[in-house]
């Protein structure tokens, strides 16, 4: 009798220990299908379910997240882009429906946050106006798509301006200590043009009495997407390379190409639509050699 009790106790202990260490369970479903010949065919379907707390939403690979019920490739990428998470419930910040979060909560954990709150490296502050795409991608909650949107919407006067790039307020709050917009905008005068050109223009108009009135237009801001230290050869550059210049869009870029060759950079002002103001914004980053 004692041996039987000991044996039962050992079995119970083994079952309990197995429940603790098992992270996945396999459920086998058997269905019977009838073939065209009338024969019965049994088909077994194995479904793997994840045990509670086995997927860390801060460290899991995209494939692991895709395997969760209700999470496909798109949502998995959104979860990755919005890391880190302090709680599982913060998945709603990544656009995951509350009903899906509630259903998955027993399978997930949000442990292991490694963020220092100061960017990719401790003590590093990222400048929104000058950072490379790779630096922006490394920020918490910023992936490839959002990094490109940040670049496309430059310049920024304040971190809060990231809202223009469709960055959620929750993400802006999260990275506010990791980024800055201060001193990132280089102002253009007629003697110096670097990243951003701001050109003041004065237009003369006449009032009904014939007197000339000078009206100052608002400054125009343009952004250079040309890497620092690089000059664009207007005689050989592609249309895309020309479009990276400040104040140069697809139409002006095509016009520059059609009016080649140029002996001096000043000759670019012969191109329709490119006047002195535009030239002042690009003269320091173009060349003809």
C-alpha positions, 0 to 999 in steps of 0.5 A: 500500500505504501509503495502504491502511494509513493508511486502515485506521488512520483507520478503526480510530481512528474506531471507537475514538473512537466507542466512547468517546463513545457512551453508548447502543447500539441493538439491533435485533431482527427477528421474523417474524409470520404474519397470518391471511391467511397473509402474513409480517410482519416486526416490528423491536424496538429496545432501547436499552441504557445504556453503562457508567458513564452513570447517576449514582445520586446525580443521575439523575432518577427516569425514568432510574432506572426505565429500568434493568433490574430497577428500576421506579417503586418501586425508583427512588424508594427509590434517590432517598430513600436518597441519597447513595451513595459506591459503587454497592454501597450500593444494597442500603441502598435495598432493591435486591437484590444480584443486581440491583446486580451486574447493573447495576454496569457501567452505574452510577456513584456520583460527584458527592456534594455532601453536606456532612454538616451538613444542607441548608446547611453548618452547619445542624443539623435538630431532629427534634422541631421541623423541618418536613416539608420540612426533613426531606425534604432530609436524606440518605436521607429522602424524603416518606414517611420525613419523615412517619413521623419527624413521626408518631413525635415526640418523640425524646430521642436521634437513635437513637430514629429507629428507632421511625419505621422509619428504617434504622440505616444512614440514621440513622448517615448523618444523625447529624451533620445532626440533633439531638434536644436541647432540642427537647422543651418540657415542659408544666407547669400554667403552660406548654404548648408542643410536648409535654405531660408530665402527672404524675398521682396516683391514690388506692387503698385497701389491704385495711386501708382505708388510702389509698395514693397511686400515681404513674403514669408521665408521659404524653407527647403531641405537638402537631402544631399549627404554632407561634404558631397557636391552634385555635378549638374552635368552628370547627375541623375534626375533623382540626385538633382531632386535631392537638392533644396528647392529642386523638384521633378520639373526643375530637375528635368529642366536642368538635364535638358539644358546641359552642359554647363560651364559654370554653376552660375549657368544653372540660373538660365534654367526656367524656374531657377532664379537667384534665390534657388541658386543661393540655396544650392550653389555650395553643393553643386559643381560642373566638374 
